[in-house]
Structure formats: C-alpha cells, structure tokens
Amino acid sequence: MTVPEIVGIGAALVAVIALVAALTQIAKVRRLADRLSAIPEDGSVFDALRRLDDDLAAAEDAIARLQPVVRSLTDRMPGAIRYTAVVRYDAHQDLAGQLSRSIAMLNEHGDGVVVTVMKGREEPIFYTKMIRGGRGTEQLSPEEQEAIRQALGR
C-alpha cells in the first residue's frame, strides 16, 4: 500500500467518524428542541403553570359535583334489573312455532319478576310471578324456572 492510499483511507475514516459525530449531535439538538417546545412561546412558564393549576381546580370541582350523583346511582343499583333471560316454547302441543315466552327480569339479589305470555288457541294468556332470591313466591312452570336459571347463569 502506498502512502497516498493510506492517507486516503485515513481521511475516509476521519470523514465517517465526523459524520457519526454530526448525526449524534443532530439527534441531541432535536431532543432539546422537543423539550423546549413545551415552554410557551412568550417564555412565561409561570403563566402556563397557572393555567394548568386553574384547569386542575376546574376538574376537581367537576368531580366534586359528580360525587353525589354517583353515590345516588350506587345506592339504587341493587334494586335495578341486572339479569334477564327469555325462554321460547310451544305452550300447546297442537300450536307450533314457539310463540309462547317466559321472561325473567332480576336484580343482583335474584329478586324480580317472571312474565309469561302463552299463545292460546283463542287469545294469549298473560302471567306475572314474583321472584325472591332466585325462587318463585308461588309455583313456577318448568319454562319459568328455566328463564330464572338462564338469567342467573346457573
């Protein structure tokens, strides 16, 4: 290898090292610019902090106003209908099409009602039965029991 070739290779290495150093510095400058972009254009960091504090106070006030509403809803939730199911069936052997229904509507304690609508030969028949703790307060049909079972996921 001649001296001019060695000098050329050395110069190329110095150029690559300089390029890597320049790219590293460019990346540092970009990160610094991203950090500085958070500072308001007018340079008033204190004004920006005051605005943030005001926004936080407004959010806290809104949360405080919502707390009574949430408490009220939480108090009413145990009585709300939470579980439902519908069982379709043929009430009469000679009437097909599964046009009769038993519908269970229960709260989280298994209390509620089963509504049964049976397709009759002449007119529909409508029943309601109270449910307490997942059990009927009066005799339930197999379809009504199945609606309760499905509603409660048993």
Stockholm file with secondary structure:
# STOCKHOLM 1.0

chainA/1-154         MTVPEIVGIGAALVAVIALVAALTQIAKVRRLADRLSAIPEDGSVFDALRRLDDDLAAAEDAIARLQPVVRSLTDRMPGAIRYTAVVRYDAHQDLAGQLSRSIAMLNEHGDGVVVTVMKGREEPIFYTKMIRGGRGTEQLSPEEQEAIRQALGR
#=GR chainA/1-154 SS CCHHHHHHHHHHHHHHHHHHHHHHHHHHHHHHHHHHTTSCTTCCHHHHHHHHHHHHHHHHHHHHHHHHHHHHHHHHGGGSCCEEEEEEECSSTTSCSCCEEEEEEECTTSCEEEEEEECCSSSCEEEEEEEETTEESSCCCHHHHHHHHHHHTC
#=GC SS_cons         CCHHHHHHHHHHHHHHHHHHHHHHHHHHHHHHHHHHTTSCTTCCHHHHHHHHHHHHHHHHHHHHHHHHHHHHHHHHGGGSCCEEEEEEECSSTTSCSCCEEEEEEECTTSCEEEEEEECCSSSCEEEEEEEETTEESSCCCHHHHHHHHHHHTC
//
